[in-house]
Amino acid sequence: MYFEIIDEIRDIEQINVDKNELEKERIKKKYDAVNWRKLKGKVQVRLGNGSIVKVEVHWYELPVAIRKNMKIKNIYG
């Protein structure tokens, strides 16, 4: 789903993925990084159809603050 972030991400939290070894290995191979973390937060986005909604997004972040694989998980309105 195409979306464009139009505001600052708020309420950022780290998601605990230490128990998911398959996910850890997949991310390590895909991004060639060991010290990544999975985060979530709330932000306003513009969807592909032009509507603006508040959503929860999840993404992986590398130590140099590069966001990868960001996706919408919940839409709030």
N, C-alpha and C positions, 0 to 999 in steps of 0.2 A: 504494500500500500504506500503510495507516494504521500509524503507530508513535508511541510516546511516549518521549522521552529520559528515562531515570531516573538517569543518572549524569553526571559531568563528561566532556566530550569530551577525549580524550588523543591524544598523538602527532600534533598538528595540523601539516600541511605545506601549503605553497602548491603548486598544480598549475600548470605552465607552459602558458598558453593563448595566448601571444603570437603563435604561428604560425597560429592559427585565426581568421582575419579574420571569417568568417561568425558564429562564436559571439560575438566581441567586439561586432559590430554588433547582433546580436539582443539581447544583454544591455543594451547602451546604450539601445536603443529601449524595451525592456520596463520597465526600472527607472529610466530617465532619469538614468543615472549614468555617468561616464567612469572614475572611479578605483575600480572594483570589483576584486575578486580572487576566484579560485576556490580553495577549500580542501578538504582531506580530513582525516579523523581517525577514531579508533576510539572507540566508546561502547557502553554497554549500553542496550538499548531493550526496551520491552514492545510486542509485536506485537498486532494486532487480535484474535487468538485467545487472548491472555493469556500466551503464552509469553515468557520473558525470554531474550534472546540478545545476544551481542557482535557488533557489525556495523561495517563501514566505511561512513561517510557522506561524500557530496560535497555542497558547497553554495557559493553565491555570497555574498560578504560586501561590503557597501557600506562606505565610509569611517567611517560612524557606528556600525559594528559591528552592523548589522541583517542577520540571516541570511535568505536568500531561497532558495526552490526546493531545500530539503534533500531528499535521496533516499538510500536504502540502495543500496550497490553490491555488498557482499559480506557474507555471514553466516558467522561463525566457530564456531558451535556452538549 
